[in-house]
Amino acid sequence: MSSKDEYTQEIELEASSEDGLTNDEKTLIRLGYTPEFKRELGLWSIFSVSFSVIGLLPSVAATLFYGVGYIGIPGISWDWPIACSGIICVSLAMAELCSSMPTSGGLYYAGAVLAPTGWKALTSWTIGWSNWLAQITWAPSVKYTLANLILALAQIKNPDYEPQKYQVFLLALLLLFIHGILGSVPTKYVARINSIGSCLNAAVIIIGIVMLLVGNKREEPKWNSNYQVWREFKNNTEWPDGIALLMSFLAAIWCIAGFDGPFHLAEECSNASTAAPISIVLTTVLASVFGWVLMLIIAYTIVDVEAVISSDIGQPFATYCDQLMGTDAATALLALIAICLFFTGQACVVTASRVAYAYARDGCFPFSKYWSQVNKTTRTPVRCVWGNVSIGALILLLTFNSEAISAIFSLGGTAAYIAFTIPTLLKLFAQNKFKPGPWNLGKFSAPVGIYACSFVLLMVPILSFPQVRGVDLSAQVMNWTSLVYYGPMAIALLWYAIDARKWFQGPNVSKDHFIN
């Protein structure tokens, strides 16, 4: 008998003597794991983490270039509703999986359950590494954005000041270290921090909308025409208009990519089978609606698109605010956005640590036994927090190469959505064998899954397209997403083929949960 079978039998014996356990703990044992975390998160707390990870207005500020830079103003008018239709379907399909299998392993665990016999370990390995690549890039990209924004504020107030790359790096590194400390505290404090961050993010969205509308200091006309907003395409790429419009979807995809957070925090959440999936869907729907409102306001009020794209201070959204509202109002709004970004960065560190813990628990990483230890004092995966922080610090070295650091944004979207979609695709083939949880889509499960998979299959290649092609393509304008994503994934898969397949068996799925 293999060690895996012995473990499964132990879990099944545990599940047969569940007296004194909560329903959440019983569910986790039946899924194949012994409860280790305190369940100190509720629906609001777990939603706060995912909404803080998205950090809507700060994310919009960080990705404005991709919205208007490829196809002009219509890029932010059309991309958001079209892209969000696919994003919401991805989240609905994920929420259904989360309700059925509320574990920290998330999609990695679901992949093992849904994959055909003989492919479970490889499927989990692929999903796990892809999702982890996304998780470890989000925190550094947020710190990089926040550092740039803080220094842009300094430049707005003092036009003679010119931020240096080493200053961006050191400031981002300091922020990453602070978030590592905050990510290591007990769960109840994490919940409080993220509740504050979520409330602040929501408040700043409303404040931002009001400020952009009321603070409009444009000369007549006060608003761009409907033609400019919806039909005046200005293709700044060497691709057809349709491809350029699809490339602008990166803004929405990157902004709304952290909604899997509740899945990974399910083992710290009470009533996880319903609270976690509701949080996933609520996050994407609210972000989609308010994100489009923000995009339409920007579309109707943006003054000089060319100046925004080629921002002298390296922050297109800051340039837009300065053009529209003047220096003082722009500084005030950008300061609020910077504070929100701080909480977003902290939430990214927390979520990434839970992902790393879940994968290390099943032996997915080198020295997994070390990384999978839960701190006895805080009851949180402190080692995973600082392991991710260390890797994030190395990623921040890309700050010194503007072309390479820009690829981190599209890498996060590519890696995340590939990991998000593989289990959904497998669920479509599983058909009636899938065991839904209390929150499910019923007869809409298959149509939603098909649309979600189709959307991701379309967008993954698009996210790797460079802005130019042919003789104009050079290292300076190359899209490095393919290299920075598929390179590490190729190494991970090669490692699996040579060595890991001999010992990696995937997550500890109980026999009752297998469907193939």
Secondary structure, 3 states (H helix, E strand, C coil): CCHHHHHHHHHHHHHCCCCCCCHHHHHHHHHCCCCCCCCCECHHHHHHHHHHHHCHHHHHHHHHHHHHCCCCCHHHHHHHHHHHHHHHHHHHHHHHHHHHCCCCCCHHHHHHHHCCCCCHHHHHHHHHHHHHHHHHHHHHHHHHHHHHHHHHHHHHHCCCCCCCHHHHHHHHHHHHHHHHHHCCCCHHHHHHHHHHHHHHHHHHHHHHHHHHHHCCCCCCCCCCCHHHHHCCCCCCCCCCHHHHHHHCCHHHHHHCCCCCHHHHCHHHECCHHHHHHHHHHHHHHHHHHHHHHHHHHHHHHCCCHHHHHCCCCCCHHHHHHHHHHCHHHHHHHHHHHHHHHHHHHHHHHHHHHHHHHHHHHCCCCCCHHHHCCCCCCCCCCHHHHHHHHHHHHHHHHHHHCHHHHHHHHHHHHHHHHHHHHHHHHHHHHHHHHCCCCCCCCHHHHHHHHHHHHHHHHHHHHHCCCCCCCHHHCCCCCCCCHHHHHHHHHHHHHHHHHHCHHHCCCCCCCCHHHCCC
